[in-house]
Amino acid sequence: MPVDFESYHPSTLPNEGTNGRQILEHLAQNPELGFTPSELADELEIPRGSVGTTLGRLEERGLVRHKGDYWAINIEAYDAQTASEIGLRAVAEQFEGDHYDTNPDWDAGLSDVDVEASDE
């Protein structure tokens, strides 16, 4: 499908379900911490041999940084859209299956704030 070339901005994020995306999302959920490749492999159940290569690719994109053996998210590299995408996904996963997730019409009885404000 063709896109408007001037307004098209491809995502800098790795594709969903990839090792890169798993690592990046884990680091984004823990921005103040640094992890060794071994810790990431253990926590995310990714083969140890894949973690180092994946971290290298993420570093080339400017998405992660490291000091010695420890790797962390590169907060400065994120624009608002990328940070929002990762943050919203993390929140959605955290609350998956709760009352609001399993009851899509939970807000049907709420009044419309905009309508009330315009009536005053």
Secondary structure by P-SEA (a helix, b strand, c coil): ccccccccccccccccccaaaaaaaaaaacccbbbcaaaaaaaacccaaaaaaaaaaaaaaccccccccbbbbccccccaaaaaaaaaaaaaaaacccccccccccccccccaaaaaaac
